[in-house]
Amino acid sequence: MAFLQNHPTEILILLFLIVTFLQSGVDKITDWSGNLSFIKEHFKNSPLKNIVPILLSTILVLEIIASLLMLIGLYQLTTSGEKEIALIGVELCAITLIFLLIGQRLAKDYAGAMTLAVYFVSTIFGVYLLSK
């Protein structure tokens, strides 16, 4: 646990977000058709119903890029104390969560939108710590 000595909160937030976003991205890649059919059904009564594949692809790309940036940033933070790449990754997570929130609200899935708040608060705290 020596890697947690210098920046424990930042590292733990990065690990939490990496697990969350990388798993979500890998799941979309490995079960594209299942995810696509679920999301199409979820958005069938929303203004987004005709562009679901584009939106799902966009979220997938954002999740993978954010995860890679956070992995690189985690390495830099633990080895040299540099925070810039990690910060960019966490900021991209926040933007992705806002996109997801917009989708949940347009689909009138208010419970789903509410659960995103937990991730968003953790992400904004990460932005705050990494930008200091």
N, C-alpha and C positions, 0 to 999 in steps of 0.2 A: 504493500500500500504506500510505498515511498512516493509514487507518482502523484499522490493526492496532497502531499505536504505543502506545496507552494500555492496552488489554486484549487482547493478542494471543491468549492461550490461551482465554479465555472466548469470544472472537469465533469462533475456529476450531472450538471444540466446538459452539457454536450453529450454525455453518454446516453442520457434519457432521450434526447432528441434524435440522436443517431439511431438508436434502437427503434424509436417510433417511426421515423421517416424512411429509414432504409428498409425495415420490414414491410411497410406499406408499399414502397416502390417495388420491392422484390415480389410481393404478392400480386401486384398488378401485372408484372411481367410473366409470372408463372401461371396465373389464372386470368389472363386477359378477357377471355370470353365470359367467364363467370362474373367478373367485376363489371364488364360492360353491360351485361343483361341486368344485373342488379341496379346499376346506376340509371339505365334507361327506364326501368320500372319506377325508380325513385323520382325521376324527373318527368314522368309522362304527362303531368298536368301543369308543368312550369313553362315559362318562356324559353327555357334552355333545351327543351326536348329534342330539337332537331340538330343540335350541335354537340351532343353528349360525347361521341368518340373524340372530337377535337379537344373538348374540355378535359376528358380523362387523360388523354395524351399529354396535355399541358401540365396537369397536376403530376403525372408520372415523371416527366422531365424535371420539373421543379424539385420534387422529392429526391430524385437521384443526385442532381447537382448539389442541392443543399447538404445531403448526406456526405458526399465526397468532400465538399469544402469543410464540413465539420470534422471529418476524419483527419484531413490534412491539418486543420487548425488544432485539433486535439494533440496531434503529434508535435506540432510547433510549440504549443503551450506547455507541454510537459518537458520538452527538450530545451527550448530557448526562452520560454516566457512570452513569445510573440502571440498577439491576440487577433491580428487583423483578419486573417483568413477565417478563423473561427467565427468572428463577428459577422462577416459577410454571410457565412452559412446560416447562422442563427437569424439574421435579418431576412434571408430568403425563406426560412421557415415561417417567420411571422407573416410575410407576404402571402405565402401559400395558405396559411391558416385563414387569412382574410378572404382569399378566393373561395376556400371551402365554406366559410361562414356565409358569404354571399349566396352560394349555391344552396346551402341548407335553408336559408331564409326564403329564397325564391321557391323552393320546393315545399315551403311551409312546414318544414321539419324543425319545429322549435326546440324539441328535446335534443335533437342532434346538434343544433346550433349551440345549445347551452353547454353540451359536453366539450365543445371546442374551446370554451372559455378556460378550462383547466389547462389545456395545452398552451393557449395563448398567454396566460399569466406566467407560466413557467418560461416561455420563450422570451417574453418582454423582460423578465428578470435576468435572463441570460444576456440579452442585449445590453441591459443596464450595466451588468458586471463586466462584460467584455469591452464596453466602450469607455471604461474608467482608465 
